[in-house]
Amino acid sequence: MNNEIDFRSAAASLVPETRAFIDGRYVPAASGRTFATVNPATGRVIAEVASCDAADVDRAVAAARRSFESGVWSRMAPRERKKILLRLADLIAAHQEELALIEVMDCGKPIADARAVDLPDSVETLRWHAELADKLHDQTTQTPPDIVSMIVREPIGVVGAVIPWNFPLFVAMWKLAPALAGGNSIVMKPAEQTSLSLIRLAALAAEAGIPDGVFNVVPGLGHEAGRAIGLHMDVDCVSFTGSGEVGRLFLEYAARSNLKRVVLECGGKSPAIVMRDVRDLAPVVRQIATGILFCQGENCSAGSRLIVEAPVRDRLMEALRAEFAGWTVGDPLSPDTRVGALIEARHLDKVTGLIAKGVEEGGRITFGGRRVLEETGGWFVEPTIIEDVTNDMTIAREEVFGPVLSVITVRDEAEALRVANDTRYGLAASVYTDDLNVAHRLAKGIRAGTVSVNCFSEGDFAMPFGGFRESGFGGRDKGIAAHDQYLETKSVWIQLR
């Protein structure tokens, strides 16, 4: 599949697996119920997926617990776990085109992004964490000669992972890779909008040699399968990426059940700050556009608030409008498409409603702002710029999760920092400046988990990812820090005789 025609032909003949994967095999939901998964680019049903509920979660958790207690994975030599995970990475790479197609059909993102970013990064994330499996060393402390002390880290047990719909495989790998590398067993619930790629991944995991029960996938609705994972008395940790509203529910579920560990990443309203000292705006414009238009703006760390010093605003906005014009909205299966479809009709209504609210409250649309390609049956919105925004407007406060850039003009560095921090979120930020002193001051002053300077970036696999305030809680994805949330620390104190 090397061109547009190949992908469209493959899409027409796609017959995906739709059952749950529990204890090493595909099974229907215990109730026999299914739900429709829909192609966002056409509004048509792709397939009917097993709709798992508490009964299926019970089966999956029981399988995960059995596999964990048996030691078939949890007590396997770390270097052997590493070999199996690296084998899985190779299998994902070998099936990269198939998985990319499934992601595009289910998620609506451009095929170019799925092939160039999502799948390669998923493979490399898995390889990076797999290589750590036999390199996370325990410790000793200095003691008298008749004492041996050890500080050891052990797998926490059964991990529940609840995955968002914007990056199904990629975000799943952020959780799956460190949890499996540490010896845990997993029950994973994909978002109901995008279940197909993780269901397919389960078969590859089994083929790679991951033992039965170690990796389970339970597709289902959030208020049924997700809630059951959160409340389950035999789940030791839940890692969730998604909305703050649902993140709060998982904290409640933990409190009402077994006080399981909860790790949350709950979105953001990330600023992109452009200072007056920037001489060459061309690379800045490209980075700002990528920050808000990549994945249709359906990205937790999207740079949705452009905070610009007044002296450079007019030049910057002229260049940005020209750049936005080059981001083609269209069929996600076309290699020329740069902006695909929003995930579902309800989300389309949210995005267009917030655009309208922005205008109602005093904003001015200077590019885009409309739903487009309605004749396809899909849910497309063109890249949009809203100027004359103030930070108290709804469009500047709420996470739009669409290709919508709000432009806020400030007088100076102090006001830029104040506006950047005037949000309940704190996931990411970008700073554009030619002055190293300004870069350091703003990077230090911004209250966010990731600050990139002169680029839009979340860093590589070694960099922790997570947020401050309502953007995050309990841990970090990526980097060595990602392993900590799936491990327990034990102190061992031995008196020698």
KEBATI-79982 format. One record per residue (C-alpha): residue number from 1; x negated, y negated, z. Coordinates in Angstrom, 1 decimal, m for minus. Example, Ala and Ser with C-alpha at 12.3 -4.5 7.8 and 13.67 -1.06 7.14 Angstrom:
2
(1, (m12.3, 4.5, 7.8))
(2, (m13.7, 1.1, 7.1))
//
This chain:
497
(1, (0.0, 0.0, 0.0))
(2, (m2.2, m2.8, m1.3))
(3, (0.3, m5.3, m2.7))
(4, (3.8, m6.8, m2.2))
(5, (5.5, m4.2, m4.4))
(6, (4.0, m1.3, m2.4))
(7, (5.3, m2.7, 0.9))
(8, (8.8, m3.3, m0.4))
(9, (8.9, 0.2, m1.8))
(10, (7.7, 1.7, 1.4))
(11, (10.2, m0.4, 3.4))
(12, (13.1, 0.9, 1.3))
(13, (12.1, 4.5, 2.0))
(14, (11.2, 4.0, 5.7))
(15, (12.8, 6.6, 7.9))
(16, (11.5, 5.8, 11.4))
(17, (11.5, 8.1, 14.5))
(18, (14.1, 6.7, 16.9))
(19, (14.2, 9.0, 19.8))
(20, (12.6, 8.6, 23.2))
(21, (9.3, 10.2, 24.0))
(22, (9.3, 12.0, 27.3))
(23, (6.9, 14.6, 28.7))
(24, (5.2, 15.1, 25.3))
(25, (8.2, 15.4, 23.0))
(26, (10.8, 13.4, 21.2))
(27, (14.3, 13.6, 22.8))
(28, (17.6, 11.8, 22.4))
(29, (19.0, 9.7, 25.3))
(30, (20.7, 11.9, 27.8))
(31, (24.0, 10.1, 27.2))
(32, (23.7, 10.5, 23.4))
(33, (24.1, 6.8, 23.0))
(34, (22.2, 4.7, 20.5))
(35, (21.8, 1.0, 19.6))
(36, (21.1, m0.7, 16.3))
(37, (17.7, m2.1, 15.5))
(38, (18.0, m4.9, 12.9))
(39, (15.7, m6.3, 10.3))
(40, (15.4, m10.0, 11.1))
(41, (14.7, m10.9, 7.5))
(42, (17.9, m9.4, 6.2))
(43, (20.3, m9.0, 9.1))
(44, (20.7, m5.3, 8.1))
(45, (20.4, m2.3, 10.4))
(46, (17.2, m0.4, 10.1))
(47, (18.1, 2.5, 12.3))
(48, (20.0, 3.6, 15.4))
(49, (17.7, 4.0, 18.4))
(50, (18.1, 6.2, 21.5))
(51, (19.7, 4.0, 24.2))
(52, (18.0, 5.2, 27.4))
(53, (19.4, 4.5, 30.8))
(54, (18.6, 5.4, 34.4))
(55, (18.9, 9.2, 33.7))
(56, (16.2, 9.0, 31.0))
(57, (14.0, 6.8, 33.1))
(58, (14.3, 9.4, 35.9))
(59, (13.2, 12.1, 33.5))
(60, (10.3, 10.0, 32.3))
(61, (9.1, 9.0, 35.7))
(62, (9.3, 12.6, 36.9))
(63, (7.1, 13.6, 34.0))
(64, (4.7, 10.8, 34.7))
(65, (4.5, 11.7, 38.4))
(66, (3.9, 15.4, 37.6))
(67, (1.2, 14.6, 35.2))
(68, (m0.4, 12.2, 37.6))
(69, (m0.3, 14.5, 40.6))
(70, (m1.6, 17.5, 38.6))
(71, (m4.8, 15.5, 37.9))
(72, (m4.7, 16.5, 34.2))
(73, (m5.4, 12.8, 33.4))
(74, (m5.9, 11.1, 36.7))
(75, (m8.8, 13.3, 37.7))
(76, (m10.2, 13.9, 34.3))
(77, (m13.8, 12.7, 34.0))
(78, (m13.7, 9.1, 32.9))
(79, (m16.0, 9.7, 29.9))
(80, (m13.5, 12.4, 28.7))
(81, (m10.6, 9.9, 29.1))
(82, (m12.7, 7.5, 27.1))
(83, (m13.2, 10.0, 24.3))
(84, (m9.4, 10.6, 24.0))
(85, (m8.6, 6.9, 24.0))
(86, (m11.2, 6.2, 21.3))
(87, (m9.7, 9.0, 19.3))
(88, (m6.3, 7.3, 19.7))
(89, (m7.8, 4.0, 18.5))
(90, (m9.1, 5.8, 15.4))
(91, (m5.7, 7.3, 14.7))
(92, (m4.0, 3.9, 15.0))
(93, (m6.6, 2.5, 12.6))
(94, (m5.9, 5.4, 10.2))
(95, (m2.1, 4.6, 10.3))
(96, (m2.6, 0.9, 10.3))
(97, (m0.6, 0.2, 7.2))
(98, (2.3, 2.3, 8.3))
(99, (2.4, 0.6, 11.7))
(100, (2.1, m2.8, 10.2))
(101, (5.1, m2.1, 8.0))
(102, (7.2, m0.9, 10.9))
(103, (6.2, m4.0, 12.9))
(104, (7.2, m6.3, 10.1))
(105, (10.6, m4.6, 9.5))
(106, (11.4, m4.6, 13.2))
(107, (10.0, m8.0, 14.2))
(108, (10.2, m10.2, 11.1))
(109, (6.6, m11.4, 11.2))
(110, (4.6, m11.8, 8.0))
(111, (2.9, m8.7, 6.7))
(112, (m0.3, m10.6, 6.3))
(113, (m0.4, m11.3, 10.1))
(114, (0.5, m7.8, 11.1))
(115, (m2.3, m6.4, 8.9))
(116, (m5.0, m9.0, 9.7))
(117, (m4.2, m9.7, 13.3))
(118, (m1.8, m7.5, 15.2))
(119, (m3.0, m4.1, 14.2))
(120, (m6.8, m4.7, 14.1))
(121, (m6.6, m6.5, 17.4))
(122, (m4.6, m3.6, 18.9))
(123, (m7.2, m1.1, 17.8))
(124, (m10.1, m3.2, 19.2))
(125, (m8.3, m3.9, 22.5))
(126, (m7.9, m0.1, 23.0))
(127, (m11.5, 0.5, 22.1))
(128, (m12.8, m2.2, 24.5))
(129, (m10.8, m0.9, 27.5))
(130, (m11.6, 2.7, 26.6))
(131, (m15.3, 1.9, 26.8))
(132, (m14.8, 0.5, 30.3))
(133, (m13.4, 3.8, 31.6))
(134, (m16.7, 5.1, 32.7))
(135, (m18.3, 1.8, 33.6))
(136, (m16.0, 0.5, 36.4))
(137, (m18.4, 1.4, 39.2))
(138, (m17.5, 1.8, 42.9))
(139, (m19.5, 0.2, 45.6))
(140, (m21.3, 0.9, 48.9))
(141, (m22.2, m1.6, 51.7))
(142, (m25.2, m1.9, 53.9))
(143, (m24.8, 0.2, 57.0))
(144, (m26.8, 1.9, 59.8))
(145, (m28.5, 5.2, 58.8))
(146, (m25.8, 7.3, 60.4))
(147, (m23.0, 5.6, 58.4))
(148, (m22.0, 6.0, 54.8))
(149, (m19.5, 3.4, 53.5))
(150, (m17.8, 3.5, 50.1))
(151, (m15.5, 1.1, 48.4))
(152, (m13.7, 3.1, 45.7))
(153, (m11.0, 2.3, 43.2))
(154, (m8.3, 4.8, 42.4))
(155, (m5.5, 4.8, 39.8))
(156, (m2.3, 3.4, 41.3))
(157, (m0.1, 6.2, 40.0))
(158, (2.9, 5.7, 37.8))
(159, (3.0, 2.4, 35.9))
(160, (6.1, 1.0, 34.3))
(161, (5.4, m1.4, 31.4))
(162, (8.2, m3.5, 29.9))
(163, (7.1, m5.0, 26.5))
(164, (8.3, m8.1, 24.7))
(165, (9.5, m8.3, 21.1))
(166, (7.1, m10.8, 19.6))
(167, (3.9, m8.6, 19.6))
(168, (5.2, m5.1, 20.3))
(169, (2.0, m3.1, 19.7))
(170, (m0.5, m5.8, 20.6))
(171, (1.0, m6.6, 24.0))
(172, (1.7, m3.0, 24.7))
(173, (m2.0, m2.3, 24.2))
(174, (m2.9, m5.0, 26.7))
(175, (m1.1, m2.9, 29.3))
(176, (m1.5, 0.6, 28.0))
(177, (m5.2, 0.5, 27.4))
(178, (m6.4, m0.5, 30.9))
(179, (m3.7, 1.5, 32.7))
(180, (m4.7, 4.7, 30.8))
(181, (m8.4, 4.0, 31.1))
(182, (m8.0, 3.9, 34.9))
(183, (m6.3, 7.3, 35.0))
(184, (m2.6, 6.3, 35.4))
(185, (0.5, 7.7, 33.8))
(186, (2.9, 5.3, 32.1))
(187, (6.5, 4.9, 31.4))
(188, (6.9, 2.1, 28.7))
(189, (10.1, 0.4, 27.7))
(190, (9.8, m1.6, 24.4))
(191, (12.1, m4.5, 23.8))
(192, (15.4, m3.3, 22.3))
(193, (14.8, m5.5, 19.3))
(194, (11.5, m3.9, 18.4))
(195, (11.2, m0.3, 19.6))
(196, (10.1, 1.5, 16.5))
(197, (6.3, 1.0, 16.5))
(198, (5.9, 2.1, 20.1))
(199, (8.0, 5.2, 19.5))
(200, (5.7, 6.0, 16.6))
(201, (2.6, 5.3, 18.8))
(202, (3.7, 8.0, 21.2))
(203, (3.2, 10.7, 18.6))
(204, (m0.3, 9.4, 17.8))
(205, (m1.1, 9.5, 21.5))
(206, (m0.1, 13.1, 21.7))
(207, (m2.2, 13.9, 18.6))
(208, (m5.2, 12.2, 20.2))
(209, (m5.0, 14.5, 23.2))
(210, (m3.3, 12.5, 25.8))
(211, (m1.6, 15.2, 28.0))
(212, (2.2, 15.6, 28.2))
(213, (3.8, 13.3, 30.7))
(214, (1.0, 10.8, 30.7))
(215, (2.5, 8.4, 28.1))
(216, (6.3, 8.1, 27.9))
(217, (8.4, 5.7, 25.8))
(218, (12.0, 5.0, 26.9))
(219, (13.8, 2.6, 24.4))
(220, (16.9, 1.0, 25.8))
(221, (18.6, m2.2, 26.9))
(222, (17.0, m4.4, 29.6))
(223, (19.9, m4.2, 32.1))
(224, (19.9, m0.4, 31.9))
(225, (16.4, 1.1, 31.1))
(226, (14.4, m2.0, 32.2))
(227, (16.4, m2.4, 35.5))
(228, (16.0, 1.4, 36.2))
(229, (12.2, 1.1, 35.9))
(230, (12.2, m2.0, 38.2))
(231, (14.3, m0.3, 40.9))
(232, (12.7, 3.2, 40.7))
(233, (11.3, 4.4, 44.0))
(234, (8.6, 6.5, 42.3))
(235, (7.2, 3.7, 40.0))
(236, (4.1, 2.2, 41.7))
(237, (3.5, m0.8, 39.5))
(238, (5.5, m2.7, 36.9))
(239, (3.8, m4.9, 34.3))
(240, (6.2, m7.2, 32.4))
(241, (5.8, m9.8, 29.7))
(242, (8.9, m11.9, 28.8))
(243, (11.1, m14.6, 30.1))
(244, (11.0, m16.1, 33.5))
(245, (14.6, m15.2, 34.1))
(246, (13.9, m11.5, 33.7))
(247, (10.5, m11.8, 35.5))
(248, (12.4, m13.0, 38.6))
(249, (14.6, m9.9, 38.4))
(250, (11.6, m7.6, 38.6))
(251, (10.5, m9.3, 41.7))
(252, (13.9, m8.7, 43.1))
(253, (13.9, m5.1, 42.0))
(254, (10.5, m4.6, 43.8))
(255, (11.9, m6.1, 47.0))
(256, (15.0, m3.9, 46.8))
(257, (13.1, m0.7, 46.2))
(258, (9.6, 0.4, 47.2))
(259, (7.7, m3.0, 47.1))
(260, (6.0, m1.8, 43.9))
(261, (3.3, m4.0, 42.5))
(262, (4.6, m6.5, 40.0))
(263, (2.6, m8.2, 37.3))
(264, (4.3, m10.9, 35.3))
(265, (3.6, m13.0, 32.2))
(266, (6.5, m15.3, 31.6))
(267, (5.8, m17.7, 28.8))
(268, (4.7, m21.3, 28.6))
(269, (5.1, m24.8, 27.2))
(270, (1.5, m25.3, 26.2))
(271, (0.1, m28.7, 25.4))
(272, (m2.3, m29.5, 22.5))
(273, (m4.1, m32.7, 23.4))
(274, (m5.8, m34.8, 20.7))
(275, (m8.1, m37.6, 21.8))
(276, (m8.8, m40.8, 20.0))
(277, (m12.5, m40.0, 19.6))
(278, (m11.9, m37.1, 17.1))
(279, (m13.6, m38.1, 13.8))
(280, (m12.8, m35.2, 11.5))
(281, (m9.1, m34.4, 11.8))
(282, (m9.0, m31.7, 9.2))
(283, (m10.0, m28.7, 11.4))
(284, (m7.8, m30.1, 14.2))
(285, (m4.8, m30.2, 12.0))
(286, (m5.3, m26.6, 10.9))
(287, (m5.7, m25.4, 14.5))
(288, (m2.6, m27.3, 15.7))
(289, (m0.5, m25.8, 12.9))
(290, (m1.7, m22.3, 13.7))
(291, (m1.0, m22.9, 17.3))
(292, (2.7, m23.6, 16.7))
(293, (3.5, m21.8, 13.5))
(294, (1.7, m18.4, 13.9))
(295, (4.3, m15.7, 14.5))
(296, (7.0, m18.3, 13.8))
(297, (6.2, m20.0, 17.0))
(298, (7.4, m16.9, 18.9))
(299, (4.2, m16.8, 20.9))
(300, (4.0, m17.4, 24.7))
(301, (0.9, m19.6, 24.4))
(302, (2.1, m21.6, 21.3))
(303, (0.9, m25.2, 21.4))
(304, (4.5, m26.6, 21.3))
(305, (3.7, m30.0, 22.9))
(306, (1.4, m32.2, 20.8))
(307, (0.0, m34.9, 23.1))
(308, (m1.8, m37.5, 21.1))
(309, (m3.5, m40.7, 22.0))
(310, (m1.8, m43.7, 20.2))
(311, (m4.8, m44.9, 18.1))
(312, (m5.1, m41.6, 16.2))
(313, (m1.4, m40.7, 16.0))
(314, (m0.5, m42.1, 12.5))
(315, (m3.5, m40.5, 10.8))
(316, (m2.9, m37.2, 12.6))
(317, (0.8, m37.0, 11.8))
(318, (0.3, m37.7, 8.1))
(319, (m2.2, m34.9, 7.9))
(320, (0.0, m32.6, 9.9))
(321, (3.0, m33.1, 7.7))
(322, (0.9, m32.1, 4.7))
(323, (m0.5, m29.1, 6.5))
(324, (3.0, m27.9, 7.6))
(325, (4.1, m28.1, 3.9))
(326, (1.6, m25.4, 3.1))
(327, (3.1, m22.9, 5.5))
(328, (5.5, m20.9, 3.3))
(329, (8.7, m19.6, 4.8))
(330, (9.9, m16.4, 3.1))
(331, (10.2, m12.6, 2.9))
(332, (7.9, m11.1, 5.6))
(333, (6.9, m8.4, 3.1))
(334, (5.4, m10.9, 0.7))
(335, (1.6, m11.4, 1.2))
(336, (2.1, m15.1, 0.5))
(337, (4.5, m15.7, 3.4))
(338, (3.1, m17.5, 6.4))
(339, (6.3, m18.0, 8.4))
(340, (8.7, m15.1, 8.8))
(341, (12.1, m14.6, 10.3))
(342, (13.2, m15.3, 13.9))
(343, (14.0, m12.2, 15.9))
(344, (17.8, m12.3, 16.0))
(345, (20.8, m14.5, 15.4))
(346, (21.1, m15.5, 19.0))
(347, (17.6, m16.7, 19.1))
(348, (18.1, m18.6, 15.8))
(349, (21.0, m20.4, 17.5))
(350, (18.8, m21.2, 20.5))
(351, (16.1, m22.7, 18.3))
(352, (18.4, m24.8, 16.1))
(353, (20.3, m25.9, 19.2))
(354, (17.2, m27.2, 20.8))
(355, (16.2, m29.0, 17.6))
(356, (19.6, m30.7, 17.6))
(357, (19.2, m31.5, 21.3))
(358, (15.9, m33.1, 20.6))
(359, (17.4, m35.5, 18.1))
(360, (20.4, m36.2, 20.4))
(361, (18.0, m37.2, 23.2))
(362, (16.1, m39.6, 21.0))
(363, (13.6, m37.5, 19.0))
(364, (13.1, m38.0, 15.3))
(365, (12.6, m35.2, 12.8))
(366, (9.8, m36.1, 10.5))
(367, (9.4, m32.6, 8.9))
(368, (11.7, m29.7, 8.5))
(369, (14.3, m29.1, 11.1))
(370, (16.7, m26.8, 9.1))
(371, (17.7, m23.2, 8.9))
(372, (16.7, m21.9, 5.4))
(373, (17.1, m18.8, 3.2))
(374, (20.6, m18.1, 4.6))
(375, (21.4, m16.2, 1.4))
(376, (19.0, m13.4, 2.6))
(377, (21.1, m12.7, 5.6))
(378, (18.0, m13.3, 7.7))
(379, (17.2, m15.8, 10.4))
(380, (14.7, m18.3, 9.1))
(381, (13.9, m21.8, 10.3))
(382, (11.4, m24.1, 8.5))
(383, (8.4, m25.5, 10.3))
(384, (9.6, m28.6, 12.2))
(385, (8.0, m31.7, 13.6))
(386, (9.9, m33.9, 16.1))
(387, (8.3, m37.2, 16.9))
(388, (9.1, m39.9, 19.5))
(389, (9.5, m37.2, 22.1))
(390, (9.1, m38.1, 25.8))
(391, (8.1, m35.4, 28.3))
(392, (11.5, m35.6, 30.1))
(393, (13.4, m34.5, 27.0))
(394, (14.8, m30.9, 26.9))
(395, (12.7, m30.2, 23.8))
(396, (9.6, m30.9, 25.8))
(397, (10.7, m29.0, 28.9))
(398, (12.2, m25.8, 27.6))
(399, (10.3, m23.0, 25.8))
(400, (11.7, m23.1, 22.2))
(401, (9.9, m20.0, 21.0))
(402, (10.2, m21.2, 17.4))
(403, (8.2, m23.2, 14.8))
(404, (9.0, m26.5, 16.4))
(405, (6.3, m29.1, 17.4))
(406, (7.2, m31.9, 19.8))
(407, (5.0, m35.0, 19.5))
(408, (4.4, m37.1, 22.6))
(409, (2.3, m40.3, 22.3))
(410, (0.1, m41.3, 25.3))
(411, (m2.1, m44.4, 26.0))
(412, (m5.2, m42.7, 27.5))
(413, (m6.9, m39.7, 28.9))
(414, (m5.3, m40.1, 32.3))
(415, (m1.8, m40.1, 30.9))
(416, (m2.6, m37.2, 28.6))
(417, (m3.6, m35.1, 31.6))
(418, (m0.5, m36.2, 33.6))
(419, (1.8, m35.3, 30.8))
(420, (0.1, m32.0, 30.1))
(421, (0.5, m30.9, 33.7))
(422, (4.1, m32.2, 34.0))
(423, (5.7, m28.8, 33.4))
(424, (6.8, m25.8, 35.4))
(425, (4.6, m23.6, 33.2))
(426, (0.9, m23.2, 33.0))
(427, (m0.1, m20.5, 30.5))
(428, (m2.4, m22.2, 28.0))
(429, (m3.6, m25.5, 26.6))
(430, (m5.8, m26.8, 23.8))
(431, (m8.0, m30.0, 23.9))
(432, (m9.4, m31.7, 20.8))
(433, (m12.2, m34.2, 21.4))
(434, (m15.7, m35.0, 20.2))
(435, (m16.8, m36.1, 23.7))
(436, (m18.2, m33.3, 25.8))
(437, (m17.4, m35.2, 29.0))
(438, (m13.8, m35.5, 28.1))
(439, (m13.7, m31.8, 27.2))
(440, (m15.0, m30.8, 30.6))
(441, (m12.8, m33.2, 32.5))
(442, (m9.6, m32.1, 30.7))
(443, (m10.5, m28.4, 30.8))
(444, (m11.0, m28.7, 34.6))
(445, (m8.0, m30.9, 35.2))
(446, (m5.3, m28.9, 33.2))
(447, (m3.4, m26.4, 35.3))
(448, (m3.3, m23.5, 32.9))
(449, (m4.7, m20.0, 32.8))
(450, (m6.5, m20.5, 29.4))
(451, (m7.9, m23.8, 28.1))
(452, (m9.4, m23.8, 24.6))
(453, (m11.5, m26.7, 23.3))
(454, (m11.5, m27.8, 19.6))
(455, (m9.5, m24.6, 18.7))
(456, (m6.3, m22.8, 19.4))
(457, (m7.4, m19.5, 21.0))
(458, (m6.7, m17.1, 23.8))
(459, (m10.3, m15.9, 23.8))
(460, (m11.5, m12.4, 22.9))
(461, (m10.9, m9.0, 24.6))
(462, (m13.2, m9.9, 27.5))
(463, (m11.3, m13.0, 28.5))
(464, (m8.5, m12.6, 31.1))
(465, (m5.1, m13.8, 30.0))
(466, (m2.3, m15.1, 32.2))
(467, (m0.9, m18.2, 33.7))
(468, (m0.4, m20.5, 36.6))
(469, (2.9, m21.4, 38.2))
(470, (6.0, m20.0, 36.5))
(471, (3.9, m18.6, 33.6))
(472, (2.4, m15.8, 35.6))
(473, (2.2, m13.7, 38.7))
(474, (0.3, m10.9, 40.1))
(475, (m2.6, m10.3, 37.7))
(476, (m4.0, m10.8, 34.2))
(477, (m3.9, m9.0, 30.9))
(478, (m7.2, m8.6, 29.0))
(479, (m10.7, m8.5, 30.3))
(480, (m12.0, m6.5, 33.2))
(481, (m9.5, m8.2, 35.4))
(482, (m6.7, m6.3, 33.6))
(483, (m7.9, m3.0, 35.2))
(484, (m7.6, m4.4, 38.8))
(485, (m3.8, m4.4, 38.7))
(486, (m3.6, m0.7, 37.9))
(487, (m6.1, 0.4, 40.5))
(488, (m6.0, 0.7, 44.3))
(489, (m9.0, m0.2, 46.4))
(490, (m9.8, 2.2, 49.2))
(491, (m12.4, 1.9, 51.9))
(492, (m14.1, 5.1, 53.1))
(493, (m16.2, 5.0, 56.3))
(494, (m18.1, 8.2, 57.2))
(495, (m19.9, 8.8, 60.5))
(496, (m22.8, 11.3, 59.8))
(497, (m23.6, 13.9, 62.5))
//
